[in-house]
């Protein structure tokens, strides 16, 4: 059974004119739009102060680094909600022509929701979308939305006045553990525990085996080159393409990694054997969560367990030993992620069109195209976990174990087969 589902389409039946919110009296919440780099820089400290552990991708480091990408034909359209001079909420978007969109959907964006003061997320989401209602956009491309979040609920609520298309695009497995490495190992199955300890012991039996965590901003570019080189070589050995190798992606992550290193928020580790890099991991820290962006593994060492050793060290040293409690493995239900995962978080792409006749037509056409693409993807990825693009297809039983709502149902039990 295919694990990639077709669209869930919510169509507005009665279009109504979009009316922007009236200006707020002093002291009441008001929406302002930041449209330039200087405004984003000024906004950054207050914006960062509102972030929760899983909001890295709607924070200033990701958004500003992405908008600064070379040749990117977009301008900031960052919606802010203020009460007086106090910032209470943010929704970072970018504008191009008549389309407004989230930032970095093709570069690994995840968990999009509004940033807000505690208890204010629903109100902030309603305010920023009401502001967008009053602007003449041909389409809102709100992609990689966190399912069940305040923004998701506010977007769905627009379906009674606008065409809204929604589709599941993938799930993000994560490992959550409150404790140390030893207690984490105890929670694994006997086989998993044996495999992790055996691979670590075997790798570090070599006299020149080492791991280096990069913290100096001056060392970031060279270490990031190792990640990209190993990643590219791994996929070339598999005969598979990878979007991570594109020059513009490397440029974006170079900007992002340097910015993270300046704030001691970078996770960048290189595993070497005899002075030769054999694996490398790259991600970011925010609060108690580490987001695992990507990794590279020398094809010659892949079967020697370098990938297992790398993942063990990321969780052991970069997460648990540092007092953090979650490793977010981000989009894609690859088998290696699901073996350790304690849960998954689904994500959705939501497109919103105007309430005009033209908007309804565009929404209908877009929905049909999506349905056709989803059927084609289902045929290609049949048997994989939801959102998986891995060379190692996921066992659907892991998706069911972790409670993913998009996992295929278990096959019916054949009573005769057990007789």
C-alpha positions in Angstrom: 0.0 0.0 0.0 1.3 3.4 -0.9 2.3 5.6 2.1 2.2 8.9 0.4 -1.3 10.2 0.6 -3.1 12.5 -1.9 -4.3 15.9 -1.0 -6.9 16.8 1.6 -8.6 19.6 -0.1 -10.8 22.1 1.7 -12.7 24.3 -0.8 -14.5 27.5 0.1 -18.1 27.4 -1.1 -19.0 31.1 -0.8 -16.3 33.6 -1.6 -16.3 36.8 0.3 -14.3 40.0 -0.1 -11.2 40.2 1.9 -11.2 43.1 4.3 -8.0 44.1 6.1 -8.1 44.8 9.9 -8.7 48.3 11.0 -5.8 50.1 12.7 -5.4 49.1 16.3 -5.8 51.8 19.0 -2.7 52.3 21.2 -2.0 49.4 23.5 -4.0 46.9 21.5 -2.3 44.3 19.2 -1.4 45.6 15.8 0.3 44.0 12.8 3.4 45.5 11.2 5.4 44.2 8.2 9.2 44.2 8.1 10.4 44.4 4.5 14.2 45.0 4.6 17.4 43.6 6.0 17.9 46.5 8.4 14.4 46.0 9.9 15.1 42.2 10.3 18.4 43.0 12.2 16.6 45.4 14.5 13.9 42.8 15.1 16.2 39.9 15.8 16.8 40.1 19.6 13.1 40.4 20.5 12.2 37.8 17.9 14.8 35.3 19.2 13.6 35.8 22.8 10.1 34.4 21.8 11.4 31.2 20.2 10.6 27.8 21.8 12.8 24.7 21.4 11.3 23.5 18.1 11.0 26.9 16.3 14.5 27.1 14.8 13.1 27.3 11.3 10.9 30.3 12.0 13.7 32.0 13.9 16.0 34.8 12.7 19.1 32.6 12.0 17.4 30.4 9.4 15.2 33.2 7.9 17.8 35.8 7.6 20.4 33.4 6.2 18.0 32.1 3.6 16.9 35.6 2.5 20.5 36.7 2.1 21.2 33.9 -0.4 22.8 35.1 -3.6 20.5 35.9 -6.5 17.3 35.1 -4.4 14.5 37.1 -6.1 12.5 37.6 -3.0 12.0 40.3 -0.4 11.2 39.9 3.3 7.6 40.0 4.3 7.9 39.3 8.0 4.6 39.9 9.9 5.0 41.1 13.4 2.4 41.6 16.1 3.0 44.2 18.8 1.3 45.6 21.8 2.7 49.1 22.3 6.4 48.6 21.8 6.4 45.0 22.9 6.7 42.2 20.4 4.2 39.4 21.0 4.3 37.4 17.8 6.1 36.8 14.4 5.3 35.0 11.2 8.3 35.1 8.8 7.4 35.1 5.1 9.0 36.2 1.8 7.3 37.9 -1.2 7.9 37.6 -4.9 5.6 39.3 -7.3 2.0 38.4 -6.1 3.0 35.3 -4.0 3.9 35.2 -0.4 5.6 32.1 1.0 7.5 30.5 3.9 11.3 30.7 3.8 13.4 27.7 2.7 11.0 24.9 1.9 13.5 23.5 -0.6 16.4 23.7 1.8 15.0 21.6 4.7 12.3 23.9 6.3 10.3 22.2 9.1 7.8 22.8 11.8 6.4 26.1 10.5 4.1 27.9 13.0 3.7 31.4 14.4 6.3 32.6 17.0 4.4 34.0 20.0 4.4 34.8 23.7 3.1 31.8 25.8 -0.6 31.4 25.4 -0.9 33.9 22.5 -0.2 31.7 19.5 -3.8 31.3 18.4 -4.5 35.0 18.6 -1.2 35.9 16.8 -2.1 33.4 14.0 -5.5 34.9 13.5 -4.1 38.5 13.5 -1.4 37.9 10.9 -3.7 35.9 8.6 -6.3 38.7 8.9 -3.6 41.1 7.8 -2.8 38.9 4.8 -6.5 38.8 3.9 -6.3 42.5 3.4 -3.4 42.3 1.0 -3.8 41.5 -2.7 -1.8 38.2 -2.9 -2.6 35.7 -5.7 -1.4 32.9 -3.5 -0.1 32.1 0.0 2.4 29.3 -0.1 2.6 28.2 3.6 4.7 25.1 3.4 6.0 22.6 6.0 3.4 23.7 8.5 3.4 21.9 11.8 0.2 19.8 11.9 -2.1 20.7 14.7 -0.3 24.0 15.4 -1.9 27.4 15.8 -1.0 28.4 12.3 -2.5 25.2 10.8 -5.7 25.8 12.7 -6.0 29.4 11.5 -5.3 28.4 7.9 -8.0 25.8 8.0 -10.4 28.3 9.4 -10.0 30.3 6.2 -11.6 27.5 4.2 -15.1 29.0 4.6 -14.1 32.1 2.7 -11.1 31.1 0.5 -10.0 28.1 -1.5 -7.5 26.2 0.7 -5.5 23.2 -0.4 -3.7 21.1 2.1 -1.5 18.0 1.7 0.7 15.9 3.9 4.3 16.2 2.7 6.3 14.3 5.3 7.0 13.5 8.9 9.9 14.4 11.2 11.1 11.6 13.4 12.6 12.7 16.7 14.5 11.1 19.7 13.4 12.5 23.0 15.2 11.4 26.2 15.6 13.0 29.6 18.7 11.5 30.9 22.3 10.5 30.0 23.7 8.2 27.3 23.8 5.1 29.7 20.1 5.5 30.5 19.3 6.0 26.8 21.0 2.7 26.0 19.0 0.9 28.6 15.8 2.0 26.8 16.9 0.4 23.6 16.2 -3.1 22.6 18.9 -5.6 23.4 19.9 -5.9 19.7 20.0 -2.1 19.3 22.0 -1.6 22.5 24.5 -4.3 21.4 24.9 -2.8 17.9 25.5 0.7 19.2 28.1 -0.2 21.8 29.9 -2.7 19.5 30.2 -0.2 16.7 31.5 2.5 19.0 34.0 0.2 20.6 35.2 -1.2 17.3 35.7 2.2 15.7 37.7 3.7 18.6 39.9 0.7 18.9 41.9 2.3 16.1 44.8 4.4 17.5 44.0 7.4 15.3 40.2 7.4 15.5 38.8 10.7 16.7 35.8 13.0 16.6 36.1 16.8 16.4 33.3 19.2 17.3 33.8 22.5 15.4 33.2 25.6 17.5 35.6 28.2 16.1 33.9 30.3 13.4 37.2 30.3 11.5 37.0 26.5 11.1 33.4 26.3 10.0 33.8 26.6 6.2 36.5 23.8 6.0 34.4 21.5 8.1 31.2 22.2 6.2 33.1 21.4 3.0 33.8 18.0 4.5 30.1 17.4 5.1 29.1 18.4 1.6 31.9 16.4 0.0 31.2 13.2 1.9 27.4 13.6 1.3 28.0 14.0 -2.4 30.3 11.0 -2.6 27.9 8.9 -0.7 25.0 9.6 -3.1 27.2 9.3 -6.1 28.2 5.8 -4.9 24.5 5.0 -4.6 23.7 6.4 -8.0 21.2 8.8 -6.6 20.8 12.6 -7.0 20.8 14.9 -4.0 19.6 18.5 -3.8 22.0 19.0 -0.9 24.9 19.2 -3.5 23.6 22.3 -5.3 25.9 25.4 -5.1 23.2 27.7 -3.9 22.4 25.2 -1.0 26.1 25.2 0.0 26.1 29.0 0.0 23.0 29.2 2.1 24.4 26.7 4.7 27.7 28.5 4.8 26.0 31.7 5.8 23.8 29.9 8.3 26.6 27.8 9.9 28.8 30.9 10.4 25.9 32.7 12.0 25.3 29.7 14.3 29.0 29.4 15.2 29.0 33.0 16.3 26.3 32.3 18.8 27.6 28.8 19.9 24.5 27.2 18.4 26.2 25.1 15.7 26.3 21.3 15.7 29.1 20.3 13.4 31.2 17.2 14.0 33.8 15.4 11.9 34.7 11.8 12.5 38.1 10.7 11.3 40.2 7.6 11.1 44.0 8.0 10.6 43.5 11.7 9.9 41.0 10.9 7.1 37.5 12.3 7.5 35.1 9.4 7.2 31.8 10.9 8.4 30.4 14.3 9.4 27.2 15.7 10.9 25.7 19.2 10.7 22.8 20.8 12.6 21.8 23.5 15.0 21.0 23.8 18.7 18.0 25.8 20.1 17.1 25.4 23.7 16.8 21.7 24.6 16.6 20.6 20.9 19.2 19.8 18.4 18.1 19.8 14.7 20.0 17.3 12.6 20.2 18.9 9.1 22.3 16.4 7.2 25.4 14.2 7.3 28.0 12.8 5.0 29.6 9.3 5.1 32.6 8.0 3.1 31.3 5.2 0.9 34.3 3.1 1.8 33.4 3.3 5.5 29.6 3.0 5.3 29.6 -0.7 5.8 32.2 -0.4 8.6 29.5 1.3 10.7 30.7 5.0 10.4 27.1 6.1 10.2 26.1 4.3 13.3 29.1 5.7 15.2 28.3 9.2 14.0 24.7 9.1 15.1 25.7 7.7 18.5 28.2 10.5 19.1 25.7 13.2 18.0 23.1 12.0 20.5 25.7 11.1 23.2 27.9 14.2 23.1 26.1 17.0 21.2 22.7 16.4 22.8 22.6 14.4 26.1 26.0 15.3 27.5 25.2 19.0 26.8 22.0 18.8 28.9 19.6 18.8 25.9 16.8 16.3 25.6 15.7 16.0 21.9 17.4 15.2 18.6 15.1 16.2 15.8 15.9 14.1 12.8 13.8 16.3 10.5 11.9 15.3 7.3 12.0 11.8 6.0 11.1 8.5 7.7 14.3 6.6 6.7 14.8 3.3 8.4 17.8 4.5 10.4 15.8 7.3 11.9 12.9 5.2 12.9 15.0 2.6 14.7 15.7 5.1 17.5 12.8 7.5 17.2 10.4 8.0 20.0 7.8 9.9 17.9 7.1 11.6 14.6 5.7 15.1 13.8 3.7 15.3 10.5 4.0 18.4 8.3 1.7 19.9 5.7 1.9 22.2 2.7 -1.0 24.6 2.6 -1.8 26.9 -0.3 -4.4 29.6 0.0 -6.0 31.4 -3.0 -8.2 34.5 -3.3 -11.9 34.3 -2.8 -12.5 35.5 -6.4 -13.7 33.3 -9.3 -10.1 33.3 -10.6 -8.7 32.3 -7.3 -11.2 29.4 -7.0 -10.2 28.2 -10.5 -6.5 28.4 -9.7 -7.1 26.5 -6.5 -9.0 23.7 -8.4 -6.3 23.4 -11.0 -3.6 23.3 -8.4 -5.5 20.6 -6.5 -5.8 18.4 -9.6 -2.1 18.7 -10.4 -1.2 17.8 -6.8 -3.5 14.8 -6.9 -1.8 13.5 -10.1 1.7 14.1 -8.6 0.7 12.3 -5.4 -0.5 9.2 -7.3 2.8 9.2 -9.3 4.8 9.5 -6.1 2.8 6.8 -4.4 3.7 4.4 -7.2 7.4 5.3 -6.9 7.6 5.2 -3.1 5.2 2.3 -2.5 6.2 0.4 0.6 8.2 3.3 2.2 7.5 5.2 5.3 5.6 8.6 5.0 7.8 11.2 3.4 10.8 8.8 3.0 13.2 9.6 0.2 15.9 7.3 1.6 18.0 4.6 -0.1 16.9 2.5 2.9 13.1 2.3 2.8 11.3 2.4 6.2 9.4 -0.5 7.6 5.8 0.7 7.9 5.5 -1.0 11.3 7.8 1.7 12.7 5.5 4.4 11.5 2.5 2.7 13.2 4.5 2.1 16.4 5.3 5.9 16.6 1.7 6.8 16.0 2.1 8.6 12.6 -1.5 9.3 11.4 -0.4 8.9 7.8 1.1 5.4 8.2 -0.7 2.6 6.3 -2.9 0.4 8.4 -1.6 -2.9 9.5 -2.4 -5.8 7.1 -5.4 -7.9 8.2 -4.6 -10.9 10.4 -5.0 -14.2 8.5 -6.3 -16.6 11.2 -5.8 -19.6 8.9 -2.1 -18.8 8.6 -1.5 -19.4 12.3 -3.1 -22.8 12.4 
